[in-house]
Amino acid sequence: MTRTNQTTTLVNGMSRRTFVKGAAVLGIWGGLASFGLSGCAPRTHAEQLANSAPWKAGTYTAEVTGHNAPYTMTVTFTDDAITAIDTTANQESLGVGYDALQALQQQVLDNQTINVDTVTGATLSSLSLQNGLEDCAKQAGAFEELEEVPAPAKPAVDATYDTDVCVIGGGGAGLAAAIAAVQEGANVIVLEKCGITGGSTNVSEGALNAVDPERQEPQGIEDSIPTFFETTMKGGHNTNNPELVHFLTDNALDSVHWLESLGVEFKDECGSATGSLGERSHYPATPSGNTYIRSFQEFIANNGDAITLMNDMQAKELITDEAGAVVGVKALYNETDDVTVNCKAVIIATGGFGGNVEYRQSVNNGVWKEVVLDESIGCTNIKPCAQGEGLALAEGAGAELICLSDIQLHPCGTPGTGLMEDIRTSGRNRIFVNTDGKRFVNEGAERDVLCKNIFAQPDGTYWIVVNTLRYPDPDEPDANGSTINNMLALGHIVAADTVEDLASQMGVDAANLQASIDAYNAVVDGGTDEFGFVADNTADAQMIEGPWYACRKVPTVHHTMGGIRVNVESEACDADGNPIPGLYAAGECTGGIHGENRLGGNAIADCMTFGRNAGTNAADYAAAA
């Protein structure tokens, strides 16, 4: 899917002067409460606008810096109104910064103000729009007047809500749980602390592992559920909970079919996520994990009588009764208003704690104890997600936290941020070379093996090298919505028609780089290499022709495998294995499923499979309560 060049236009042809004049005629601002303008003095403002000089009509341009990259935006003015805003050149993430820009643009046009609040979870994207609006308004001579119109108010909320099931967290696992609960007959409220919906699922590649004969057999892929189970246990160093792993591997395909029933389209062929140890990764037909979130949002929109999603809602405490059963949630709306949700069951789906630097380092005495996981190591999760609040909530209600030292690093981090951007490490037909141009690892190995070998290289960094096999058309968006030409324009990658020229741009030895490519190709042709790479994937092919592309990468914190202890019913449990009545958990906030190392493609499978499980069981519990 490519982003269309849509320009948001003025709603109902309302200008700022008719907008304010209409308010003055009302005599009060209450009639415009939905616009967030309560508390202003309309008559004085209307008189000021009536006497002001016309703006300089035209379309003005501003260069701004988004979260992912700089971009150019334009704002169109008449002599008394903002009529259009175009930010389609942005490279912000779907479901995150991109969606924040769209929402804020509409607020500007609806309210004829340049004062719009930042969207929690997409702060830098929001600031880019604010800066561009200010710049363009000054060019049009409209800044002084527009800055006096206040920001739209947040939607009002009640102090108390009653429902069957309350889900804390509006990411992949939380929304899967909420929808499953609704399908089981429950009424559901979802509390999401960010101003955006979808959490870190939005910025994932969306790979979902499942044994799927209908897709795999035509590709010549031999697979089975026992193989999937054994591979998952092996990847986790056999420290996983076998019962939970069996549930995951036995039910992952049902999650694929369930998602398809909600409108998600998958590619016909299965691939291999980084460190998947198999060819069973299902990828959405449209870019990234945001595909799942879009389908979930459509379900919510079509079932508003049964499910309510509340953004900017930070859960602060679980409410328990005298018997210790969880019966509600205390939350804080927009950092100011206390809200209580009374319910019969609560599902915690708040994600991991990879973004909480202090916490992750405090428990880092396991797989990565030799690495200081401080601010110098980035994180793939979007801020302010992955802070671990759900773990504290569960622990406060009596649940046990397990496997907290099981932290996963991913080899696809962008230097400086840790985000997974540009050329990804998933799939095949790519090599990893160090700053000398030499291969140093089996590119198909587990993620912990890959990262440990990267840390052993000079400066703890490397290059991923691909060619026309991965990108036959430089203008064709890849699975993440990025194109080669966009990456080049942003200066994120280097490109060349020959290996020698590529090596020059990378600053590596050309002979070493060519030898690395030749060694890889020899294995694909049936040979062996010193790293144990095996060409056992149906997508494997020799990398021979240019153009060639390379991107610098570093390890980054990606997934925390520890968290709330759960059983196979997705019930949160205490240290003795006893369920906490009314409390369920799903997704990255749980522990025990992945062991010490998660396979690539198993996170989305986990979120959807255990999310559905938690939602169904919580709804049944609520119905019986």
N, C-alpha and C positions, 0 to 999 in steps of 0.2 A: 504494500500500500504506500502510495506517495501522498504527500500533503498537497491539497489543492490550493491554488492562489486565491483564497477567499478574502475579500475586504469587507469588514464589518461596517454597515451603513447606519445612518441615524434612524432611530425607531420613530415611526408615525410622523416623520417630518417635523418633529418638535425642535425649535431652536432654544437657546438659553434664555432669550428675552420672552418668548411666549411661555416657556416653562415657568419663569419667575413671575410673569404677569398673571398667569393662571393661579399661582399660589396666593398672590396678593388679593385677587378677587374672592378667593375662599375666605379670607380674613383670618384663617388659622393655618398652621402647618400640619395639623393632624391628618388632613386628607392626603398628605404626601409622605406619610410615615414609612411606606414601603420603599421610598427613595432614600431614607436615612437622613432626612433634613429637618427633623424635629429640633426645636430649640433655637432656630434662627429668627432674625427679624426681617420678614419678607418685604414689608413695605419700604423700609429703608434701603434694602438691597435692590429692590425693583426700581426705586427712584434713581439709585446710583447707576444702574445699568442703562436706564433710559437716557441718562445724560452723558454716557460715556461715548468716546469716539469709536467709530466703526473699526473693526479689526481689518487687517490686510488679508483679504481673501486669497486663498491659494493652497497648494500642497507643499509642505515643508518636510525636510529630511533631517534625521538625526542618526549619528553613529553611536551605538550603545554596546555594552558588554553584558551578555547573558551569562547563565551558569555554565553552559557548555562552550560558547564561542561568541565573539563579537558578531553583530548583525546590523543591518540598516533598516530603520523603520520610517514610515511616513505618516503624517497627520494632515488631514484636509480641513480647512476652515472656510466658511463663508464670512461675511462681515459681522456675523453675530452668533455663530454656532460651530461646534466641532461636528463634522458630518461623516468622517470616515477615518479609520485607523488601520494601517496595514503593517503587520509584523510577520508576514509569511516567510521572510528571509531567515527567520530564527532557526537555530539548530537545537532548541530545547527538547527535553525528553517528553515523548508522548505520555499523557496521563499526569505529568508533573509540571514542569515549566511551561510546556506548550499549552496545556489546559488552563494554567493560571493566567497566561497572557490573554487567552480568549475570554475568560470570565471578567478580567479587569477591564478589557477594552469595552465590553458591553456595559459595565458599570459607568465608565466615563461617558459613553454616548447617552445612556439613559438619564444620567444625573447632571450632565454638562459641567463636570468638575475634573480637575486634574489631581484632586486629592483622593487617592484610593489607597486602602491599607494593603500591606504585603500579605500574601497568602502563605500561611504556615506550611512549611515543607517545600516551598518554592520561593524563598525570600530573594535570592539573587535575580531570578527571572522577573519577579515583581519589581525590584528596584530598577532593572533595565528599562521597563516600561515607564516607570515614574520619571526617570531621568530624561528619557526621550520626549515624554509629554511636556516636561518643563522647557526643554530646549526648543521644541517646535512652537510652543505657546509664546515664548519670548520672541521668536522670529515673526510671529503673526501679530505681535502687539497685544496679545490676549492674556498674558501671564497674570498681571495684577488682578484682573477681574476673576479669572478662573480659580486662582488660589484662595479666594475668599469663600467659595462655595465648599461647604464641609464635605468630608468623606461620607459615603453611604453607611448607615448603621448596619451592624450585624442583625440577622433575623432574631426576633424575640423568642425566648424559650420559656417554658413553664418551670416552676420550682420542683414539681413532682410528676413522675410518669409511672404508669402501671402497665406491665406487659407480661408475657409468658417467659420469654427468653431474652436476655440481654447479652449481646456480643461486644466484647471490648477489643477493638481493632478492626479497621476497615480495609485490611490488605487482602491478599489472595485467600489465605486460610479463613479469616474472619468472614468474608463475604460468602465463601463456599459454605461455611457453617450456617450462616444466617439464611441463605437460600434453601439449604437442605431442611432446616427447621421449619421454614414456611411451607415447604412441600409436604412436611409431615403434619401440618395443620396448626402450627404455633403462630402467635403474633410475636414479632421480633423488633427490638430496638438495637441499632448498632451505634456504638460510641467510637468516633474516630478523632484523635487529638489533632490531626493536621487539617489544614484547609483544603487539601486535595484528598482524593480517594484512591486506594489501591496500594499504598505503601511501597515497599521495595519490589513487589511483584511487577510494578510498572517498569522498572529499569532492568529486569531480568531478561534473558534471551527467550525465556518461556519454554525451554526444553522440558519435556515430561516423559520419563522412562516408563515403558509398559511393554510387556510381551504381547505382540499384536500380529498373529499369523496372517491376517488379511492384508496387512501392509508389508510385513517382513518376507513372507514366502515368495512373492513375485520378485523381490530383490535378491533372492538367493540367500537370505540370512537365516541361519540355523539358530534357534533360540528356544527357551522353555522357561516356565515359571521357576522350576528348581534351579536352573542356571542363573536366573535373575536373583534368586534368594542367595545362592552361594556367592555370587559376585558381590552383592551388597554386603554380606558378612565379611568377605575378604577385604573389601575396600575399607571397612570400619575396623580392621585388624581383629575381627572376631570378638570385639567388646560390645557389639550391639545386643539389644534384647531380641532374641530369636522370635519370640511370639509377635512382637511389634513388626519385625521385618517380614514375617510370613503374611501378616495382615496387609502390609504395604504391597508386597509383590503379588499377592493373590488378587488384590482389588484395584490395582492401578489401571487396568484396561477398562474397568467399569467407570473410572473417573474420566477417561477419554470419552467414552460414550455419553456420559452424563453431560460433559462440557459441550459435546456436539448437539445434545438435545436443547441446550441453551443458546445455540447459534454459533458456537466457535467452530471455525473451519481449520482443519489441520492439513499440512502438506501430505501428499500421497505416499511419500517415501520417508522412512525413518533415517535418522542420522546419528551422530555421536557427539554428545556434549563433551567438553573438556574433562578428562578423567572419568568418563562414563564406564570404561572397561566393557564396552559392548555397543552394539548398533541397534538400539531400541529407543532412541530419543525422538519423541514426537515434537514437531515445531509448528506453531500457528502459521497459517497461510499469510497473515498480515503481521507487520513488525512487532516483535517482542511480547513480553508478558502482559503488556497493556491490552492485548487482544482479549484476554480473559476478563480484565476489569471492565472493558466496554460492554461485554455481554452481561456481566453481573449488574452493571448500572442500568442496562435496558430492562432486566428482570425487575429491579427495584422500582423503576419508573412505571412498569406495568402492574405492579402489585403493591401500590402505595397504601392500600387498606390493611395490609398485613405486615409490612416492613417499613421501618423508618430509619433513615441514615442521618446521623447528626454529626456534623463536622465541628472542629474547634472544641471538642469535648474531651477533656483530660480526666480519665478515671483516677480517683485518689484513694479509694478504700472499698473493700468488699463488706457488705452488711451480712452479719450472721445472726441466726436466732439462738435461743437458749440451748438448743441441742447441737449447735455448731454447724447447722446447714446454712449454705449461702443463699440469701434471699433478696439481694439487691446490690446496688452500686452507688456510691457517692462520687460525684464528678464535679468538675469546675468548667464552666462554659466561658470561652473567650477570656480566660484567666481572671474573671471577675465574679461570675454568678454561680452560686451553689445550686446543684441539681441532684435530685435523688431519683433513681430508677428502682422501683419495687418490682421484683420478678420472682419466678419460681426456679429458674436456673440461670447460671452465668457461664459463658464460654470466654476464656481468655485466649486471644489470638493476636498478641501484641508484637510478634516478631522476636528477634534475638537481641543481643547486647553488643554487637560488633562495633557500633558507633559510639559506645561509652568507653572512652579510652582508659579512664581510671579503673573502671570495674573490670574490663577485660584483662588488664595487666595484673590486677589483684588476684585473679584466679588462674593466671598463666603459669601453671606448674606442671603441665603435661606435655603434649606433643611439641609445643613451641617454646618450652621453658628456656632454651638457649637464645631466643630472640626477644628483644625488648619491644613489646607491642605498644609503643608510645605514639605520639603525634607524627613521628617520621614514617610510620606505616599507615597508609591510607585505608579507606573502607569503601566497599562497593555500595553500601546502603545509603540511601538519601537521608540527609539530615532533615528533621530531628528524629527520624526513625531509628530503630535498633538501639534503644537506650536501656532496655531491660526492665521497664516499669512493671510489666506483667508478672515477672518473677517475684518481685517484692509483694505484689498484691496477693499472689497465691500463697507465698510463704506466710504472710500475715494471717491467712485463713487456715493454716495448718498443713499445707502441702509441703512435700520435700523437694528440694532442688538437687539435681544429680548431674554428674558428668560435666561440670562447668569448665573444666580445663580443656575440654575437647573443642578447640577452636580451629576453624579451617581458614587457610590462606589460599588465595586463587592467583594463578600466574598471569592474569590478564589485566593487571592494574595499570592505570595511566600514571606516569611519573608526576608527582606533585599533588595529586588528588586521590588516587586509589580507585577512581571510578572505572568501570569497564566501558571503554569507548573505542571507536574506530575499528580497525581490523581485530576481530576476536580470535581467541585461541581455540574455539570449538571447531568441530569438523575435522577434515583431513586435508591432505595436500598443502602442508605448511611445515616449515622447519624452524627450530629455535637455534639461534647462533649467539655466541657471546660477542663482546666488543673486539675480539680478534677475528671474528668471522667463522668461528669453529662451532660445530654442533657439540652439545655436551650432555644430552639426555635423550631418553626415549620419549618422543613427543606424545605417545599414547599412554603414558604412565598415569598413576593416580596423582591427584592434585598435591598431596603432601610431598610426594617424591619429586614432582616437578619443581615445587617451590624450594625445597631443600637444596636441590642442584643449582637453582638460580642464585640463591644466597651465596653459594660457593664460587660464583663467577666474579670477575673484577667489577667492583662497584655495585654488586648485587643486582645487576640489570642484564637485559638481553634484547635481541631483536627477533620479532616474528617476521618471517619472509614468505611471501606468497607470490603467485604469478597469475597469468590469465585464466588458469583453471578455476580459481576462486572468483575472479572478477573479469569475466569475458567482455563486459560492457562497463566502462568507467562511469556511465550515467545511470546505470541500473541499480536501484536501492537493494542493499543486502537484507538479510533477515532482520536487521535492527533499524532499517530505514535509512542507512547511510550510503553514500556513493563515494567512489574513489575520488571523483573530481571535487566533491565537497571537502573531503579529508585533506586533499592537496591544497585547496584554497585556504583552509584554516591552518596549514602548516603542520598538521599532525603526523603526516607520513612522508616518505620519500618514494620516488618512482623513477624508473629508467627502462630503456628498451633492452639493455644488455646487463648481464651480471656484473661486468667490469664497471660500468657506469653506476650501477646500484651500489656496489661496494665503495666507490669513491664518495657517494653522497652519505653513506652510512659511516664512513670513516673507518672501514675495516679492510683487512688484506683481501684483495680480489682472488688470489689463488686459494686462500683458505675458504672463502665463500663458495667458489666453484666446486672445490673438493667436497664441501658439506652437502651441496646439492647433488653431486654425483653419487655420494655415498647413500643418500636417501633414495635416489632413483634406483640404485642397485638392489636395495631391499625390495622395492616395489616390483622389480623385475625378477624376484625370486631368491635374492641373496640374503645375507645376514649382516649385522653390524655389531659393533662393540657395546652398544647400549641396550640391545635386546629388543629393538623395534621389529615388529612383525606386521607385514602387509596383509592383515586379515579382515580388512574392511572393504565392502563392495565398491566404495567410492575411491579407493586408492588408485592413483595414477601418477605417472612420472611427470615431474616438473621440468619442462624443457624450454618452452618458448616464452618470450616476453610479451607484453610488458611485465616488469617485476615491481613488486611493492614491498616496503618494509616499514615496521612500526616499532618504536621502543616501548618496552614493557617492564613492569616490576611486580613483585608479589604484593598482595593487598588482602586485608581482612575481609572475608566474604560471608562466612556462615558460622554461627555458634551452635554446636551440636548438643550442648547441655541445656538444662532448663527444668521445667516442671515435670515431676515424675507422673506418668500416666499409665493406665492399663489399656488393654485392647479395646475397651469401650470408650476410650478417650476421657475417662474420669480422672481428675487430679487426685493423687493419692498421698497419704502421709508416709512417714519413714517405715511403717510396718506394712505398707501396701494396702491400707484401708482407704477406700474412696472417701473424699470429702463430699458429703451430700450436697447436690445441687451445683457442683463446680466441675467444669470440663475445660480442656485446653487442647489446642491444635496448632500445628505449624512450628515455626522455628523457636517458639518459646518453650517447647517441650524437650525432654532429654530421653536418650536411650535408643532411639531409632537408628541413628547413623553411626554410632560408635565413635572412634577417634578420627574418622575421615569420611566425609560424605561423597558419594559418587555424583559426578556431574549429571544432572537430569533427575535426581531423586528428590530435590527440594520441592519442585512444583508437584511432583507425584505425591509427596508427603502432604503438602498443603491441601490439595484437592481431596485426597483419599481420607485423611484423618479429619479434615474440615467437614466433609460430608458426614463422617462417622459421628463427630461431636455434635453436629447440628441435629441429626436424626435422634440420637440418644438423649440429648437435652430436651428436645420437644416431647419425646415419650415420657421422660421423667416429669416434665412440667404438667403434662396431661393427667398423670397419675397422682400428682401432689394435691 
